[in-house]
Amino acid sequence: MGVTLLPTRLPKGVQDAIGRTVGGLGITPNMVSMAGAAGNAAAAVLVARGSLLAAGIVYLVFSALDLVDGAVARATGKASPFGAVFDAVLDRASEAVVLAACAWYFAARGQEWQVGAAYAALLGSVAVSYLRARAEVEGVPMREGLFRRQERVAVLGVGLLLGWLTAAMVILAVLSNLTALQRAWMLTRALRADGGR
């Protein structure tokens, strides 16, 4: 069984209210997803420039839009397979560009092992998401995990806000890769239980 450290979504009543309000403004779910990605790209630029506090604020605010796009889709009846894939791709790209900016930040300061930690965090992030996608292709639900996107966002956001970027990278590098291994084990067990590979 997976471990859930943070809620994955807002209460249904809050979701519905946000979805109706935002959707009523003529804003589509894909527009919300693109705004979140643009905000994360801006956060990445701020990280690369060394403005960590500002980057942390921008990163957390725009990452929170990930809780909004789905609510808007449901409230407006615009949920679609394309929208789900579009949102997932933008989420992965957003996280990757911010972690790459962290590697840039460390490299510019000659902090070599921290650069390695940033790339390890990026690898773990991609692996966690990829394993979920592969599991779903095989018909295995895979939302569980020790350190999912919301935990990664929280750790990186706090690390940026407090200037503890090195500590955040170490936590991300270790726990995201452990989560990837956890999901790989869960998927292997599920497939074997179904008489698969």
VOGU-3710 file (C-alpha; in Angstrom, 3 decimals, decimal comma):
1> mgvtllptrl> 0,000/0,000/0,000  1,255/3,469/-0,877  1,799/6,347/1,500  -0,036/9,637/1,034  1,684/12,607/2,661  -0,381/15,437/1,154  -3,914/15,631/-0,228  -4,072/15,178/-3,984  -7,103/17,411/-4,445  -9,263/20,008/-2,752
11> pkgvqdaigr> -12,593/19,056/-1,125  -15,268/18,457/-3,757  -17,347/21,475/-2,748  -14,332/23,765/-3,058  -13,375/22,202/-6,387  -16,863/22,709/-7,772  -16,970/26,340/-6,640  -13,575/27,101/-8,175  -14,432/25,240/-11,357  -17,701/27,125/-11,827
21> tvgglgitpn> -16,124/30,501/-11,033  -13,100/30,111/-13,296  -15,091/28,403/-16,053  -17,668/31,189/-15,865  -14,964/33,645/-16,868  -14,551/31,816/-20,167  -11,266/30,241/-19,086  -10,771/26,704/-20,387  -8,964/23,878/-18,549  -6,176/23,921/-21,142
31> mvsmagaagn> -5,689/27,645/-20,562  -5,244/26,951/-16,843  -2,708/24,209/-17,632  -0,762/26,528/-19,942  -0,784/29,309/-17,349  0,669/26,901/-14,793  3,415/25,851/-17,200  4,231/29,467/-18,077  4,462/30,343/-14,387  6,800/27,442/-13,728
41> aaaavlvarg> 8,975/28,544/-16,653  9,138/32,005/-15,067  10,117/30,393/-11,758  12,896/28,505/-13,561  14,270/31,778/-14,956  14,240/33,276/-11,461  16,080/30,243/-10,061  18,752/30,485/-12,756  19,198/34,168/-11,895  19,574/33,385/-8,198
51> sllaagivyl> 16,303/34,989/-7,070  15,295/32,014/-4,956  12,641/33,668/-2,761  10,786/35,114/-5,743  11,168/31,791/-7,565  9,655/29,928/-4,626  6,613/32,202/-4,509  6,019/31,986/-8,265  6,605/28,226/-8,290  4,129/27,475/-5,511
61> vfsaldlvdg> 1,447/29,834/-6,826  1,525/28,487/-10,373  1,965/24,860/-9,325  -1,266/25,252/-7,353  -3,068/25,688/-10,674  -2,683/21,926/-11,051  -5,567/21,688/-8,559  -7,692/24,028/-10,689  -7,584/22,750/-14,279  -9,332/19,482/-13,474
71> avaratgkas> -12,005/21,299/-11,451  -12,667/23,625/-14,385  -12,846/20,669/-16,785  -15,442/18,897/-14,654  -17,488/22,027/-13,925  -17,663/23,054/-17,588  -18,075/19,562/-19,018  -14,834/19,955/-20,958  -12,945/17,004/-19,487  -11,352/14,979/-22,286
81> pfgavfdavl> -8,597/12,412/-22,846  -6,628/15,046/-24,776  -6,921/17,514/-21,906  -5,709/14,920/-19,412  -2,662/14,079/-21,550  -1,974/17,756/-22,284  -2,047/18,576/-18,563  0,197/15,619/-17,684  2,786/16,560/-20,314  2,863/20,185/-19,151
91> draseavvla> 3,210/19,061/-15,508  6,222/16,904/-16,374  7,811/19,659/-18,490  7,198/22,256/-15,772  8,869/20,172/-13,096  11,779/19,281/-15,365  12,516/22,876/-16,363  12,598/24,050/-12,734  14,908/21,204/-11,692  17,152/21,919/-14,691
101> acawyfaarg> 17,273/25,556/-13,570  18,363/24,366/-10,114  21,213/22,439/-11,747  22,137/25,619/-13,657  22,078/27,608/-10,393  24,478/25,180/-8,706  26,759/24,914/-11,759  27,115/28,697/-11,925  28,423/28,604/-8,345  30,794/25,688/-8,874
111> qewqvgaaya> 28,766/23,405/-6,606  29,394/20,205/-8,504  27,837/17,534/-6,290  24,703/19,665/-5,939  24,447/19,659/-9,740  24,501/15,867/-9,583  21,789/15,908/-6,915  19,609/18,125/-9,118  19,973/15,744/-12,055  19,241/12,775/-9,777
121> allgsvavsy> 16,082/14,567/-8,614  15,115/15,139/-12,242  15,697/11,467/-13,055  13,586/10,380/-10,091  10,774/12,752/-11,039  10,640/11,432/-14,603  10,870/7,814/-13,448  8,005/8,184/-10,957  5,718/9,656/-13,612  6,815/7,182/-16,288
131> lraraevegv> 6,118/4,196/-14,069  2,617/5,468/-13,368  2,014/5,887/-17,095  3,326/2,392/-17,857  1,218/0,918/-15,067  -1,920/2,521/-16,480  -1,109/1,114/-19,941  -1,049/-2,320/-18,299  -4,360/-1,625/-16,564  -2,790/-1,232/-13,111
141> pmreglfrrq> -3,887/1,857/-11,107  -0,801/3,620/-9,743  -1,614/6,753/-7,761  0,158/5,570/-4,625  3,722/6,334/-3,764  5,923/7,679/-1,005  6,871/10,901/-2,779  4,529/12,003/-5,555  4,236/15,303/-7,411  2,542/17,236/-4,629
151> ervavlgvgl> 5,243/16,262/-2,121  7,970/17,166/-4,605  6,393/20,562/-5,258  6,104/21,252/-1,528  9,733/20,330/-0,779  11,169/22,314/-3,678  8,913/25,295/-2,971  9,924/25,430/0,695  13,585/24,949/-0,249  13,397/27,935/-2,586
161> llgwltaamv> 11,509/30,134/-0,124  13,919/29,468/2,746  17,088/29,340/0,665  17,590/25,662/1,524  17,982/24,546/-2,076  20,794/22,073/-1,403  18,778/20,301/1,289  15,728/20,256/-0,991  17,757/18,685/-3,815  19,100/15,948/-1,567
171> ilavlsnlta> 15,601/15,128/-0,292  14,188/15,145/-3,824  17,031/13,045/-5,225  16,719/10,366/-2,557  12,962/10,164/-2,059  11,889/10,527/-5,694  14,173/7,679/-6,737  13,021/5,554/-3,808  9,455/6,212/-4,954  10,372/5,106/-8,473
181> lqrawmltra> 11,760/1,862/-7,047  8,628/1,467/-4,903  6,366/1,865/-7,934  8,515/-0,510/-9,986  8,112/-3,140/-7,247  4,364/-2,505/-6,996  3,946/-2,816/-10,768  6,035/-5,994/-10,924  3,997/-7,565/-8,133  0,694/-6,593/-9,772
191> lradggr> 1,731/-7,987/-13,154  2,927/-11,251/-11,652  -0,289/-11,591/-9,665  -2,225/-11,261/-12,939  -0,101/-13,936/-14,588  1,836/-11,349/-16,567  5,539/-10,999/-17,125
//
